[in-house]
Amino acid sequence: MKTIVFATKNMGKMKEIRAKLPDYDVKSMEEEAIDIDVEENGTTFEENAVIKAEAIMNICNQIVVADDSGLEIDYLDKAPGVLSARYLGHDTPYDYKNRKILEQLEGVPEDKRTARFVCAMAVACPGKETKVVRGTIEGIIGYEIAGENGFGYDPIFYLPELKKTTAELSMEEKNKISHRGKALDEVRKILEEME
């Protein structure tokens, strides 16, 4: 089984990734004893994914997959965007961030609450050109926090066609339709081509 390193310390993300890539031995940075914070100073999700993937690959000399993902809310000029993790402060709990976003959209009608989750993933392999893919899922910002599954902004990201937030979906349901699930489907194709 081929080992790949996924450039994250987020165990919620690792669960989703392992479920999507069962044919690979996916290791987190922590499991590979890589303890660095890569400065993601790109202006797009794609740039940040490449910066992270190549930095970690240069340390471990293995295939590395890195993602940069976030929430774009049209009414807020696509904020929080690439700053999703650092929005309202790096250590601010998501429960607070989610409540703050709901406050910012108070009184905003449903047709103006459009939003999407974006996930760019970079696959960096020693001696090969880094490849980048993108997955998105469209929805709206709901009117309340709902659901216990998922993490981050999932409890406020509402899918009108399913009448649920992404935090109310099972991992299997979410992986089929999520931005990260779609990007991982493309990553799997890249990994298969490398074999």
URQUI-V476070 format. One record per backbone hydrogen bond with DSSP energy under -1.0 kcal/mol. NH is the residue of the N-H (numbers start at 0). CO is the residue of the C=O. E is the energy in kcal/mol with one decimal. If there is no record, write none. Layout:
<<NH & CO & E> <NH & CO & E>>
This chain:
<<3 & 24 & -1.9> <4 & 62 & -2.6> <5 & 26 & -3.3> <6 & 64 & -2.8> <7 & 5 & -2.5> <13 & 9 & -1.9> <14 & 10 & -1.8> <15 & 11 & -1.4> <16 & 12 & -2.5> <17 & 13 & -2.8> <18 & 14 & -1.9> <19 & 15 & -1.5> <20 & 16 & -2.0> <23 & 20 & -1.6> <24 & 1 & -2.6> <25 & 23 & -1.2> <26 & 3 & -2.7> <28 & 7 & -1.6> <31 & 27 & -1.3> <32 & 29 & -1.6> <33 & 28 & -3.0> <40 & 38 & -1.4> <47 & 43 & -2.0> <48 & 44 & -2.2> <49 & 45 & -2.2> <50 & 46 & -2.5> <51 & 47 & -2.2> <52 & 48 & -2.7> <53 & 49 & -2.6> <54 & 50 & -1.9> <55 & 51 & -2.3> <56 & 52 & -2.4> <57 & 53 & -2.1> <59 & 55 & -2.4> <60 & 56 & -2.8> <63 & 123 & -2.9> <64 & 4 & -2.8> <65 & 121 & -2.2> <67 & 119 & -2.4> <69 & 117 & -2.2> <71 & 115 & -2.9> <72 & 78 & -1.8> <73 & 113 & -2.0> <76 & 73 & -1.7> <77 & 72 & -2.1> <78 & 75 & -1.5> <80 & 70 & -2.5> <82 & 79 & -2.0> <83 & 80 & -2.1> <86 & 82 & -1.2> <88 & 85 & -2.3> <91 & 88 & -1.5> <96 & 92 & -2.0> <97 & 93 & -3.3> <98 & 94 & -1.9> <99 & 95 & -2.5> <100 & 96 & -2.4> <101 & 97 & -2.2> <102 & 98 & -2.1> <103 & 99 & -2.4> <104 & 100 & -1.5> <105 & 102 & -1.5> <107 & 104 & -2.3> <111 & 108 & -2.0> <112 & 109 & -1.8> <114 & 138 & -2.5> <115 & 71 & -2.1> <116 & 136 & -2.0> <117 & 69 & -2.7> <118 & 134 & -2.6> <119 & 67 & -2.6> <120 & 132 & -2.4> <121 & 65 & -2.9> <122 & 130 & -2.9> <123 & 63 & -3.1> <127 & 124 & -2.5> <130 & 122 & -2.0> <132 & 120 & -2.6> <134 & 118 & -2.7> <136 & 116 & -1.8> <138 & 114 & -2.8> <139 & 157 & -2.5> <140 & 112 & -2.1> <141 & 155 & -3.1> <145 & 154 & -2.1> <148 & 166 & -2.7> <153 & 150 & -1.9> <155 & 152 & -1.9> <157 & 139 & -3.0> <158 & 163 & -3.3> <161 & 158 & -1.3> <162 & 158 & -1.6> <163 & 158 & -1.2> <165 & 156 & -2.0> <166 & 153 & -1.2> <167 & 164 & -1.7> <173 & 169 & -2.9> <174 & 170 & -2.8> <175 & 171 & -1.1> <177 & 173 & -2.8> <181 & 177 & -2.7> <182 & 178 & -2.1> <183 & 179 & -2.7> <184 & 180 & -1.8> <185 & 181 & -1.4> <186 & 182 & -2.3> <187 & 183 & -2.7> <188 & 184 & -1.3> <189 & 185 & -1.8> <190 & 186 & -2.8> <191 & 187 & -2.5> <192 & 188 & -1.9> <193 & 189 & -1.2>>
